[in-house]
Amino acid sequence: MFAGSGQVASLSNGVKMPWLGLGVFRVADGPEVEQVVQWALDAGYRSVDTAAVYGNEAGLGRAIRTSDVPREEIFVTTKVWNTDQGYERTLRAFDSSLKHLGMDYLDLYLIHWPVKDTTRDTWRALEKLYRDGRVRAIGVSNFQAHHLRALMEDTEIVPMVNQVEFHPYLCQLSLREFCARHAIQVQAWGTLLQGKIFDVPEVIALAGKYGKTPAQVVLRWTLQHGVIAIAKSSHRDRIQANANIFDFVLARADMAQLDALNRDLRLGPDPDGFS
Ligand SMILES: NC(=O)c1ccc[n+]([C@@H]2O[C@H](COP(=O)([O-])OP(=O)(O)OC[C@H]3O[C@@H](n4cnc5c(N)ncnc54)[C@H](OP(=O)(O)O)[C@@H]3O)[C@@H](O)[C@H]2O)c1
């Protein structure tokens, strides 16, 4: 169990966010998402990451409501989808997400992708939701440094989190440096290379060296970079194993070896060309 063992990051507003969460992208609403969330809570996870566009907020919310873990001990993130951006639409999208989740507040609300003409108005809606106390932290996802710079030019609150694709083939060094300068916590998605991390020889070798799995090695590498990790799995044994990353430390040379795999390779869309 890793819950309660102090494995939390502090966001710029002081809100605590677990260093590891369960992702539920491509997990079906209904029994499947309810089951994986329950397994994750049993394994000690206290953070879950969904999005309106994943279509599984209802099942995720039901799993949390019916679990033995109090709502306030679980960090719940969801995201406003591109077609819901804009001030009024975002406020409505937030209400709809909360209704699906069956919750009266959210821990983190993110703008899922930058959308050129609407993102500023979307951010103003997030600022209102934050000021009204309906969400404990607000942030963005898939924002490059130039998106953040533009957003911060004439808005009041600096995003607390930027959730981006991050793995040994896409280390995001300059974006991480930018975020560190502005106290924006980076959170990773796709860290397991959407399952292909098990094919990377250097990661397999390090897994052998540490007596860990390739997934555990790369999730540990993520944490040691000060980046919050999310791992998705629909299998109970993998959900449990992926959480077992707080009992070892990668040596500096091994961190550097993983960093050296960077080739700026994206699995997902390029944020500059996707809306
Ligand atoms: N903000 C965004 O735009 C964005 C985009 C993508 C994802 N995300 C979030 O980030 C989360 C994680 O990213 P992701 O789902 O794209 O991919 P990921 O976590 O990198 O990889 C998930 C894949 O790895 C497999 N896997 C997980 N643990 C494993 C293990 N121990 N052994 C073998 N295979 C394992 C899973 O298979 P099984 O399920 O079969 O175990 C699944 O196919 C998502 O669920 C979502 O919450 C956000």
The ligand as an SDF file (V2000), in Angstrom:
LIG
                    3D

 48 52  0  0  0  0  0  0  0  0999 V2000
   -4.1270   14.7820  -21.4660 N   0  0  0  0  0  0  0  0  0  0  0  0
   -4.1320   13.9990  -22.5240 C   0  0  0  0  0  0  0  0  0  0  0  0
   -4.2640   14.4490  -23.6740 O   0  0  0  0  0  0  0  0  0  0  0  0
   -3.9780   12.5220  -22.3340 C   0  0  0  0  0  0  0  0  0  0  0  0
   -3.7200   11.6960  -23.4420 C   0  0  0  0  0  0  0  0  0  0  0  0
   -3.5940   10.3460  -23.2240 C   0  0  0  0  0  0  0  0  0  0  0  0
   -3.6980    9.8160  -21.9370 C   0  0  0  0  0  0  0  0  0  0  0  0
   -3.9620   10.6460  -20.8780 N   0  0  0  0  0  0  0  0  0  0  0  0
   -4.1160   10.1110  -19.5000 C   0  0  0  0  0  0  0  0  0  0  0  0
   -2.9330    9.4080  -19.1500 O   0  0  0  0  0  0  0  0  0  0  0  0
   -3.2650    8.0620  -18.8390 C   0  0  0  0  0  0  0  0  0  0  0  0
   -2.1020    7.1540  -19.2100 C   0  0  0  0  0  0  0  0  0  0  0  0
   -1.7880    7.2670  -20.5830 O   0  0  0  0  0  0  0  0  0  0  0  0
   -2.1710    6.1550  -21.6440 P   0  0  0  0  0  0  0  0  0  0  0  0
   -3.4150    5.4450  -21.1950 O   0  0  0  0  0  0  0  0  0  0  0  0
   -2.2220    6.7880  -22.9700 O   0  0  0  0  0  0  0  0  0  0  0  0
   -0.9810    5.1390  -21.6860 O   0  0  0  0  0  0  0  0  0  0  0  0
    0.0930    4.4730  -20.7060 P   0  0  0  0  0  0  0  0  0  0  0  0
   -0.2680    4.5910  -19.2890 O   0  0  0  0  0  0  0  0  0  0  0  0
    1.4250    4.9260  -21.1730 O   0  0  0  0  0  0  0  0  0  0  0  0
   -0.0020    2.9570  -21.1440 O   0  0  0  0  0  0  0  0  0  0  0  0
   -1.1580    2.1900  -20.9710 C   0  0  0  0  0  0  0  0  0  0  0  0
   -0.9300    0.8510  -21.6790 C   0  0  0  0  0  0  0  0  0  0  0  0
    0.1030    0.1240  -21.0040 O   0  0  0  0  0  0  0  0  0  0  0  0
   -0.3830   -1.1560  -20.6520 C   0  0  0  0  0  0  0  0  0  0  0  0
    0.1740   -1.4930  -19.3340 N   0  0  0  0  0  0  0  0  0  0  0  0
    0.0130   -0.7650  -18.1860 C   0  0  0  0  0  0  0  0  0  0  0  0
    0.6870   -1.3370  -17.1710 N   0  0  0  0  0  0  0  0  0  0  0  0
    1.2640   -2.4380  -17.6780 C   0  0  0  0  0  0  0  0  0  0  0  0
    2.0610   -3.4650  -17.0980 C   0  0  0  0  0  0  0  0  0  0  0  0
    2.4190   -3.4150  -15.8190 N   0  0  0  0  0  0  0  0  0  0  0  0
    2.4810   -4.4850  -17.9180 N   0  0  0  0  0  0  0  0  0  0  0  0
    2.1490   -4.4940  -19.2360 C   0  0  0  0  0  0  0  0  0  0  0  0
    1.3900   -3.5620  -19.8380 N   0  0  0  0  0  0  0  0  0  0  0  0
    0.9400   -2.5330  -19.0590 C   0  0  0  0  0  0  0  0  0  0  0  0
   -1.8870   -1.0680  -20.6140 C   0  0  0  0  0  0  0  0  0  0  0  0
   -2.4740   -2.2880  -20.9620 O   0  0  0  0  0  0  0  0  0  0  0  0
   -3.6550   -2.9620  -20.0700 P   0  0  0  0  0  0  0  0  0  0  0  0
   -4.6890   -1.9150  -19.8180 O   0  0  0  0  0  0  0  0  0  0  0  0
   -4.1360   -4.0780  -20.9430 O   0  0  0  0  0  0  0  0  0  0  0  0
   -2.9870   -3.4380  -18.8150 O   0  0  0  0  0  0  0  0  0  0  0  0
   -2.1590   -0.0140  -21.7070 C   0  0  0  0  0  0  0  0  0  0  0  0
   -2.2150   -0.6420  -22.9750 O   0  0  0  0  0  0  0  0  0  0  0  0
   -4.5730    7.8170  -19.5910 C   0  0  0  0  0  0  0  0  0  0  0  0
   -5.2830    6.6860  -19.1390 O   0  0  0  0  0  0  0  0  0  0  0  0
   -5.2740    9.1300  -19.3800 C   0  0  0  0  0  0  0  0  0  0  0  0
   -5.8410    9.1850  -18.0760 O   0  0  0  0  0  0  0  0  0  0  0  0
   -4.0860   11.9810  -21.0600 C   0  0  0  0  0  0  0  0  0  0  0  0
  1  2  1  0
  2  3  2  0
  2  4  1  0
  4  5  1  0
  4 48  2  0
  5  6  2  0
  6  7  1  0
  7  8  2  0
  8  9  1  0
  8 48  1  0
  9 10  1  0
  9 46  1  0
 10 11  1  0
 11 12  1  0
 11 44  1  0
 12 13  1  0
 13 14  1  0
 14 15  2  0
 14 16  1  0
 14 17  1  0
 17 18  1  0
 18 19  2  0
 18 20  1  0
 18 21  1  0
 21 22  1  0
 22 23  1  0
 23 24  1  0
 23 42  1  0
 24 25  1  0
 25 26  1  0
 25 36  1  0
 26 27  1  0
 26 35  1  0
 27 28  2  0
 28 29  1  0
 29 30  1  0
 29 35  2  0
 30 31  1  0
 30 32  2  0
 32 33  1  0
 33 34  2  0
 34 35  1  0
 36 37  1  0
 36 42  1  0
 37 38  1  0
 38 39  2  0
 38 40  1  0
 38 41  1  0
 42 43  1  0
 44 45  1  0
 44 46  1  0
 46 47  1  0
M  CHG  2   8   1  16  -1
M  END
$$$$
